[in-house]
């Protein structure tokens, strides 16, 4: 027995795209393969307006949602996957080959929304962007080739996702925490750590990313996340109400 | 036991490409996935020169070979595969899904050169172009979506080809006829048919394509092609030397 792939549960998230042609190409690949939810984080403003208003712009593009941060763009997703072509970069995340990663994404899509992140044309995803991801997927490249262009990377990843139009039926799965919830946990935890002096004010950005990855690695079920939030809020109230120094 | 995929045996053939950005994107996808032989048939001249001379143009592009016809561009290949995204067009060829077609191409690459044809951005491959193909491969598209852009179509097809880096070892295969030889057979046969009055002068283009498909369907071994050529030349000499009317 097979479950149909829920294409409308995938959010393709382009982080700070610069080139309107790439935006258009990404949208075109999406509609070509049957995906509809495009989210754009902090786009280079002129590029986004140009691409959107182009004659014959895909409906996917005119319907695209804009977000000021990755955190907000992935808040409703239970799985956040980053894409990378770089092989020599030091990564803090598990890295999956495209075909295996796509299989996991298909499985997750049967029950809840998944975000697939693509970085900007020049620099890819930043460490801050990556810290929102559960794991990374590598777009294959040969030897020391530079990365693909954005439209092609989107096309290849989406093609792999729809390559088999069905996935094996999965057991009734436990409901996973949304990224909005895990992000709340991260922030409460960070706040608690800063307030308590564990994290130095100057080092907070690296610490935040490290924490975020930690929480994502736990792959929390939704009720567990609620439990964590309750606990952290209590801790936070306590550390904030205690006298300094 | 597995045989390594011979990427350098694939010829990516772009037929009358118009847009320099697409040429650049196709070349980039090729080098990204490890392919090196780009052939361009009858390109829109300015586009080809522009793409070729672009700063940072891929080596694949500067090394690209130019041909005046599809026949010449595929002459050294034993398998010629056309790509199409269109589903409603009436086709005279077997049509393969991308994943199955790629498997056959990989198998053929272990022994001899294969051409993969992509049509122009607007109209795809013409019937004349298609008549040089043994079969067609469909780049998947959702519902009634228009075709992908050329760079993305090339990227997706090449990705599927390298998706598994190896193919099962094949038995020692019989050597197949090159497209140069099968084209010679086609032309000799057509000449013979025209001279003998079977093909009307006005109907020769459709007849030529029909013949070409016929010969390709036979999937001839190299020695058989030689035999055919010998026979046809003899026939041709005969029909030409007999008095008209």
Boltz contact constraints between the chains, C-beta under 6 A:
constraints:
  - contact:
      token1: [A, 29]
      token2: [B, 152]
      max_distance: 6.0
  - contact:
      token1: [A, 31]
      token2: [B, 145]
      max_distance: 6.0
  - contact:
      token1: [A, 32]
      token2: [B, 141]
      max_distance: 6.0
  - contact:
      token1: [A, 32]
      token2: [B, 145]
      max_distance: 6.0
  - contact:
      token1: [A, 32]
      token2: [B, 148]
      max_distance: 6.0
  - contact:
      token1: [A, 33]
      token2: [B, 142]
      max_distance: 6.0
  - contact:
      token1: [A, 34]
      token2: [B, 142]
      max_distance: 6.0
  - contact:
      token1: [A, 141]
      token2: [B, 32]
      max_distance: 6.0
  - contact:
      token1: [A, 142]
      token2: [B, 33]
      max_distance: 6.0
  - contact:
      token1: [A, 142]
      token2: [B, 34]
      max_distance: 6.0
  - contact:
      token1: [A, 145]
      token2: [B, 31]
      max_distance: 6.0
  - contact:
      token1: [A, 145]
      token2: [B, 32]
      max_distance: 6.0
  - contact:
      token1: [A, 148]
      token2: [B, 32]
      max_distance: 6.0
  - contact:
      token1: [A, 151]
      token2: [B, 152]
      max_distance: 6.0
  - contact:
      token1: [A, 152]
      token2: [B, 29]
      max_distance: 6.0
  - contact:
      token1: [A, 152]
      token2: [B, 151]
      max_distance: 6.0
  - contact:
      token1: [A, 152]
      token2: [B, 152]
      max_distance: 6.0
  - contact:
      token1: [A, 152]
      token2: [B, 155]
      max_distance: 6.0
  - contact:
      token1: [A, 155]
      token2: [B, 152]
      max_distance: 6.0
  - contact:
      token1: [A, 155]
      token2: [B, 155]
      max_distance: 6.0
  - contact:
      token1: [A, 155]
      token2: [B, 156]
      max_distance: 6.0
  - contact:
      token1: [A, 156]
      token2: [B, 155]
      max_distance: 6.0
  - contact:
      token1: [A, 156]
      token2: [B, 159]
      max_distance: 6.0
  - contact:
      token1: [A, 159]
      token2: [B, 156]
      max_distance: 6.0
